[in-house]
């Protein structure tokens, strides 16, 4: 997985490193989250643990370390990755942590103050979601009426009761939207495709190989986004 250290379209931001002797914290903190986390071990020294979190999850860890008076900790508020890091290759995380420009907070008061001033991730406005949905509906001739929409920054789920189907959209950037149209009936085929920023159909996934590739990628992106849905 490619490592990106930028501030645009960030999915994972902020990392906590627990020192080897913080045994309880190393066991407890990963259990605070069911999704949106990546845990690494033996990064800067044998026995340490680094947890990288989704946007705005840092506050939950901040509350834990404050309530439990955890001192053997370092906080990296500006470690940013677009799609997370590769769990099997911790070298990517190590590169970010050892970057000379990286900011690290070691003082407890500084950690709490930094977390407290973090802004919540911006949520997609309903009219923007509707605008994108209209483009996609036109491109695929979906003819959606009275949709029920839940959405966050890059993931949107649309329920179309009239035609008994669910439409899921994932837009990792402004130029690309992955579309999965799932009919309720098992006798109907689902649609898997990519729509560009102009609302044009770029690719339809129809061969067995393409479908497997789409399902794998879509599932990964969906897992990273679905737990932050906002009802519109």
Secondary structure, 3 states (H helix, E strand, C coil): CCCCCCCCCCCEEEEEEECCCCHHHHHHHHHHCCCCEEEEECCCCCCCEEEEEECCCHHHHHHHHHHCCCCCEEEEEEEEECCCCCCCCCHHHHHHHCCCCCCCECCHHHHHHHHHCCCCCCCCCHHHHHHHHHHHHHHHCCCCCCCEEEECCCEEEEEECCCCEEEEEEEEECCEEEEEEEECCCCCCCEEEEEECCCCEEEECCCHHHHHHHHHHHHHHHHHHHHHCEEC
